[in-house]
Amino acid sequence: MSLEPALGARLKRDSDGLICAVIQDSSSGRVLMVGYMDDEALSRTLDSKAVTFWSRSRREYWKKGETSGNFLHLVSAEIDCDGDALLLQVLPDGPTCHTGTTSCFDAGGTISVPGRK
């Protein structure tokens, strides 16, 4: 299935036809990861309710969880005011990061902000 024309018209894709997708746990509110989608990946996600991305490095589609079993089940999707980012609320089956942590931001670590304790 393709995207609804009204939605497709609102999306502002980058030069590679991609849009940033922020993935958030719908229960805890924790940001789990960021990925990229083209129209096909977004369509697959909306149709199947299993989050699918476009891998910029491998140049192929990947459904999160196909290898690990830790799928991301779509609860809701929003588009930001500029049309250049998506917020996907999901229910994760387990750790989201390939390192085994709940969030890819857990594995990345904290950056200290000068003047903040």
N, C-alpha and C positions, 0 to 999 in steps of 0.2 A: 504494500500500500504506500502511496506517496503522501507527502505532507499536504495538509489543507492549504489551498492557495493563499488564504488570508494570513496564515502563520508563516508560510514560506516567504511572503512579501515583507513581513516584519523583521525577519532575520537579517542581520548584517554580518556576513561571513568575511573571513580574512581572504587574502589573495589565493590561498589554497582551497577555499570553499568551506573552511572550518569555523566552528563557533565553540567557545569555551563553555564547558559544562562543569559547574560546581556541584559536587555530590555531598548531600547532607543526610545524616541519620534522622529519620522522621520522629523517632522516639526521644533521642537525647539532644538533638540539635547540633551535635558535633559534626564539623566538616570532616569528611572521610578522605576525599581526594578531589583532584581536578583532572578532567580528561577533555578530549576534543571529539566533536561529532560533525559529520557532514549531514546532508539531508537524509541519506540512506540510513546512517546510524541512528539518527533521531527517529525516523519512521519505524525502524526495527524495534527500537526501545518502546515507542508508544504502542505498537501493535502487540508485542510479546510481553510487555511489562518487565522484561529482563534487560538491564542496562547494557547497551552495546556502544562501543567507541570506534573511532578510526585511529589506528596506531600510526603516528607520524614516522616512527623509526622503521617499522616493519612494512608500512604501506599496505595494511590490510585491516579488515574489521575484526574486532575481538569482543566477544560477549564476556563481561566480567564474571569470573567463576568457572568458565569452561574447563580450566586446568585445575584450579584449586578446590572447586566445589563451593566457594564462597561467593555466591551470586548476590547481586544487588537487585532487589525487587522494587520496581517503581510504584510509588504511592501518589506522587503529584509532580507536576512540572510547571515552572514559571519562566517567563522571559523578562529580562530587565527592561528598564525604560528606554534604553538606547537600542535594544534589539541585538546587542553584541555579546550577551552571555545568558546562559540558562542556569536555573537552580532546580536540581532534581532532588526531591525528597524520596528516600529509599528505606527499605528494611533490609539490612545486610544479614546474610546467613552466617557470617563469621568475620574474622579479621579482613579488613579491606586491603591493606598494604601487602605487597609480595614479601615483605620482611617478616610478616606474621603479626604486626601490630594492628590495633583497631583502626587507626587513621594513618595515612601517609605522612601526616604532619607530626605524629608521635615519633616516627623514625627519623624525620629530618632534624628535629630539635628546635630549641628556642634561640632567637637572636636577641641579645640584650639591647635595650633601648636606653641610650644615654640619659641620665637624669631620672630614671625610673628604678625603683627598688624591686 
